[in-house]
Amino acid sequence: MVTNVRIAAEADRDALVNLVRKLLAELGGAPPSADDMSEVYHRFSGGGDAGFVVLGETGGEITAVCTVSFVEAMRSLGRYAIIQEMLVKPPQRSAGIGMEVLRFALNQAVSRGCRMVELGTPFHGDRQIPFYQRAGSTNVGARLRWRA
Protein backbone atom coordinates (compact mmCIF):
# COMPACT_ATOMS: atom_id res chain seq x y z
CA MET A 1 0.00 0.00 0.00
CA VAL A 2 1.61 3.26 -1.15
CA THR A 3 0.79 6.40 0.80
CA ASN A 4 1.27 9.96 -0.38
CA VAL A 5 0.79 12.78 2.13
CA ARG A 6 0.60 16.38 0.93
CA ILE A 7 -1.01 19.78 1.34
CA ALA A 8 -4.41 19.72 -0.32
CA ALA A 9 -5.13 21.86 -3.34
CA GLU A 10 -8.30 23.53 -4.59
CA ALA A 11 -8.78 20.59 -6.99
CA ASP A 12 -9.13 18.25 -3.98
CA ARG A 13 -12.05 20.23 -2.55
CA ASP A 14 -15.00 17.98 -3.39
CA ALA A 15 -13.36 14.78 -2.17
CA LEU A 16 -12.16 16.39 1.07
CA VAL A 17 -15.45 18.17 1.80
CA ASN A 18 -17.18 14.80 1.40
CA LEU A 19 -14.70 13.17 3.79
CA VAL A 20 -15.26 15.83 6.45
CA ARG A 21 -19.04 15.49 6.00
CA LYS A 22 -18.64 11.73 6.61
CA LEU A 23 -16.64 12.46 9.74
CA LEU A 24 -19.32 14.76 11.12
CA ALA A 25 -22.03 12.19 10.37
CA GLU A 26 -19.91 9.45 12.00
CA LEU A 27 -19.70 11.61 15.12
CA GLY A 28 -23.49 11.91 15.17
CA GLY A 29 -23.81 15.44 13.86
CA ALA A 30 -25.65 16.95 10.94
CA PRO A 31 -22.98 18.18 8.52
CA PRO A 32 -23.44 21.57 6.87
CA SER A 33 -24.13 21.59 3.15
CA ALA A 34 -21.28 20.70 0.83
CA ASP A 35 -21.57 24.15 -0.78
CA ASP A 36 -21.19 25.95 2.56
CA MET A 37 -18.25 23.75 3.53
CA SER A 38 -16.64 24.36 0.14
CA GLU A 39 -16.52 28.09 0.88
CA VAL A 40 -14.56 27.44 4.06
CA TYR A 41 -12.31 24.90 2.31
CA HIS A 42 -11.43 27.58 -0.23
CA ARG A 43 -10.01 29.78 2.55
CA PHE A 44 -7.86 26.89 3.82
CA SER A 45 -6.56 25.83 0.43
CA GLY A 46 -5.47 29.32 -0.53
CA GLY A 47 -2.27 29.20 1.52
CA GLY A 48 -3.30 32.20 3.62
CA ASP A 49 -3.55 32.80 7.33
CA ALA A 50 -6.67 30.67 7.93
CA GLY A 51 -4.78 27.39 8.01
CA PHE A 52 -4.29 24.43 5.72
CA VAL A 53 -5.60 20.98 4.83
CA VAL A 54 -3.47 17.83 4.65
CA LEU A 55 -4.57 14.76 2.75
CA GLY A 56 -3.39 11.19 2.55
CA GLU A 57 -3.67 9.12 -0.59
CA THR A 58 -3.53 5.36 -0.80
CA GLY A 59 -3.35 3.80 -4.24
CA GLY A 60 -4.27 7.13 -5.83
CA GLU A 61 -7.44 7.50 -3.71
CA ILE A 62 -7.83 10.18 -1.03
CA THR A 63 -8.24 8.17 2.18
CA ALA A 64 -7.44 10.68 4.95
CA VAL A 65 -7.90 14.35 5.78
CA CYS A 66 -6.66 16.66 8.52
CA THR A 67 -7.74 20.31 8.69
CA VAL A 68 -5.66 22.77 10.70
CA SER A 69 -6.59 26.33 11.58
CA PHE A 70 -4.45 29.10 13.03
CA VAL A 71 -5.34 31.23 16.05
CA GLU A 72 -3.46 33.65 18.31
CA ALA A 73 -3.25 33.66 22.11
CA MET A 74 -1.14 35.24 24.80
CA ARG A 75 -0.60 31.86 26.49
CA SER A 76 1.08 30.55 23.34
CA LEU A 77 3.00 33.79 22.77
CA GLY A 78 1.31 34.23 19.42
CA ARG A 79 0.17 31.88 16.73
CA TYR A 80 -0.78 28.30 17.42
CA ALA A 81 -2.71 25.68 15.49
CA ILE A 82 -5.83 23.65 16.15
CA ILE A 83 -6.53 20.37 14.43
CA GLN A 84 -10.19 20.78 13.58
CA GLU A 85 -11.06 17.65 11.64
CA MET A 86 -9.17 14.40 11.22
CA LEU A 87 -10.51 11.33 9.45
CA VAL A 88 -9.11 8.18 7.92
CA LYS A 89 -11.59 6.12 5.90
CA PRO A 90 -12.59 2.99 7.87
CA PRO A 91 -10.91 0.43 5.55
CA GLN A 92 -7.54 2.20 5.97
CA ARG A 93 -7.69 2.74 9.75
CA SER A 94 -4.89 1.22 11.83
CA ALA A 95 -2.67 0.99 8.76
CA GLY A 96 -0.44 3.95 9.65
CA ILE A 97 -1.82 6.55 7.23
CA GLY A 98 -3.41 8.56 10.06
CA MET A 99 -0.09 8.91 11.84
CA GLU A 100 1.64 9.93 8.61
CA VAL A 101 -1.00 12.60 7.95
CA LEU A 102 -0.89 13.84 11.56
CA ARG A 103 2.91 14.09 11.66
CA PHE A 104 2.93 15.92 8.33
CA ALA A 105 0.32 18.37 9.69
CA LEU A 106 2.31 18.91 12.90
CA ASN A 107 5.50 19.60 10.91
CA GLN A 108 3.63 22.03 8.66
CA ALA A 109 2.25 23.87 11.69
CA VAL A 110 5.73 24.22 13.19
CA SER A 111 7.19 25.39 9.88
CA ARG A 112 4.45 28.07 9.75
CA GLY A 113 5.38 29.51 13.12
CA CYS A 114 3.26 27.50 15.56
CA ARG A 115 4.84 26.44 18.82
CA MET A 116 1.77 24.50 19.94
CA VAL A 117 -0.99 22.43 18.32
CA GLU A 118 -4.23 21.62 20.11
CA LEU A 119 -7.10 19.31 19.27
CA GLY A 120 -10.23 17.81 20.73
CA THR A 121 -11.63 14.31 20.60
CA PRO A 122 -15.23 13.12 20.68
CA PHE A 123 -16.80 11.87 23.91
CA HIS A 124 -16.26 8.32 22.70
CA GLY A 125 -12.61 9.04 21.85
CA ASP A 126 -11.21 5.87 23.37
CA ARG A 127 -9.20 5.14 20.21
CA GLN A 128 -8.35 8.73 19.36
CA ILE A 129 -6.73 9.75 22.66
CA PRO A 130 -4.03 7.01 22.61
CA PHE A 131 -3.46 7.72 18.90
CA TYR A 132 -2.70 11.39 19.57
CA GLN A 133 -0.61 10.52 22.63
CA ARG A 134 1.54 8.19 20.49
CA ALA A 135 2.25 11.25 18.34
CA GLY A 136 3.42 13.19 21.41
CA SER A 137 0.23 14.98 22.52
CA THR A 138 -0.52 15.42 26.21
CA ASN A 139 -4.03 15.21 27.64
CA VAL A 140 -4.71 18.65 29.16
CA GLY A 141 -8.46 18.41 29.76
CA ALA A 142 -11.83 18.67 28.09
CA ARG A 143 -12.75 21.04 25.29
CA LEU A 144 -16.12 22.72 25.74
CA ARG A 145 -18.30 24.46 23.14
CA TRP A 146 -20.79 27.30 23.21
CA ARG A 147 -22.94 28.14 20.18
CA ALA A 148 -24.85 31.32 19.38
Beta strands, then each sheet from edge to edge (+ up, - down):
strand 1: 3-7
strand 2: 51-58
strand 3: 61-73
strand 4: 78-88
strand 5: 117-119
sheet 1: 1+ 2- 3+ 4- 5-
end
